[in-house]
Amino acid sequence: MAASSEISDGDDAVELIVCDVPASSSVGSNGDAADSVSEEITPLLKQPAEKPKINIFSISYPRRKPRDHVIRVPESEAQVSQLILWLWGGSRYSGMLCVALSSFIYFSMEVVSDVFAAQSIPLFETAFARCTILLVLSYLWLRRTGQPMFGPPLSRKLLILRALMGYLSLSSFIYCVQRLPLSQAIVLSFTTPIMASIAARIAFLEKLKIADIAGLACNFFGVLFIFRQSFTAQGELVRAGSASAANLKGMHYVYAIIAGLFSSVTGGISYCLIKAGSKACDQPVTTVFSFGILASPAALVCMFIFEEFVLPELRSLFLMLLLGGLAFLAEVFLARGLQLEQTSKAANFQYTEAAFTELWGIASSTILPSFGGLIGCLLILASTGCTIYIGPDKDME
C-alpha cells in the first residue's frame, strides 16, 4: 500500500510518500523484522568504536629504547636496595654481617688515623668531638625517619642505663690508655666480648654452647699471640729500669689494670643493654642517640677538668669529622647486629679488628711479620669462619 500527496507552494513542490511493510515481512514474527533492522543499524554503531589498525598511537617501535632506558634505572636502584635490605635484616646472617662490618669500619678508622697523621689531640677532647658527632647524626637520622627520640616509655630506663654504662666504659678505658702501654690497654679492651657473653648468659639466659666458648677463647688467644711481641719489649724495659717504664710499677699499674677490667665489664653490660634497648625501641639508632646525649656533655666536663684544650687545625678538624662519621656507622651496625644475633656470636666478630690491623701493618711494612702474629691472625679468622659455618641458632632466628 502506498500513498502519495503533493503540496505545492508556488514553484516548489514537496511530495510525501508512505510505504508500508510488505505483508510477507509482517506475516512473520516481529523478531525477523527486528533482525533486519538491527542488521542495518549494527554497522552504524560499530563503525565509530572501531580503532584503526595502524595510526601514530599504535606504533610502538619508536618508544622501545626510551622505555628500556627508563626501566633499567629503577632495576639498578632496586638491586642496591635489595642488597641493603639483605645486609640490614633480610638474611639469616644479617646479624653477623652487621657486626663484622662494624669491626671493619673500626679497622678503617685506624687505617685513616695512620695514613693521615695530624696533630696530637687529648683523649677526652677526641671523645667529646666523636660523641657530639654521634649525637648530631643520630638526631638527624631519627628526625628524618620520624622515629621518637627517646623511644617508647617502657624502654627509656634501658636507654638511660645503656648511656651510663657506655660512658663509664669509655672514661675508664681512657684512664687505662693514659696509664698503661697501648698494647696492654687494647688487650684488656678485647675482654669486653667475653664479659658481654657472660652478662647475656645471666641477663637473657642465652645458651653458651661449647662452640661459642671455644670460639671466644680461640679469638682471645689470637689477640695474645698478636701482641706478644709488644709484651716482650715492655718486659725488657721494666727489667732495664728505664724512666719510661716507671708507670709500669707500683699501685698506678694496679689501678690502671683495674680500670681496664672495669671498662670491659661495663662495656659487656652495655652490649646487653644495647641489645635490649634496640629490641624495645625497634630502632638501633635510638641507643646511639641516648649514648651521645649523655656522653657528649660528660666528655666536655672531663675535658676541661682533666686536660688542657687544644685548638685543632683545619686538617685535624676534618679528620675528626671523618672519624666521627665512621664511628657513627660502626655504632649503628653494632647495635643492629646485637639486635638480630645472639650476643656471644655477635661479640665473636669483634676480634676481627685485631686481625685486620695486624695484616694491614704487615702489608704496609709498619709491623715486622712474626710467627706469633700470623698464628694469631689465623686463629681469629678460623674461629670467625667456624662461627659463620655453624650459623645462628634456630631459636634465635
Buried (B, 14 or more C-beta within 10 A) or exposed (E): EEEEEEEEEEEEEEEEEEEEEEEEEEEEEEEEEEEEEEEEEEEEEEEEEEEEEEEEEEEEEEEEEEEEEEEEEEEEEEEEEEEEEEBBEEBEBBBBBBBBBBBBBBBBBBBEEEEEEBEEBBBBBBBBBBBBBBBBBBBEBBEEEEBEEBBEEEBBEBBBBBBBBBBBBBBBBBBBBBBBBEBBBBBBBBBBBBBBBBBBBEBEEBEBBEBBEEBBEBBBBBBBBBBBBBBEEBEEBBEEEEEEBEBBEEEEBEBBBEBBBBBBBBBBBBBBBBBBBBBBBEBBBBBBBBBBBBBBBBBBEBBEEBBEEBEBEEEBBEBBEBBBBBBBBBBBBBBBBBBBBBBBBBBBBBBBBBBBBBBBBBEEEEBEEBEBBBBBBEBBBBBBEBBBEEEBBEEBE
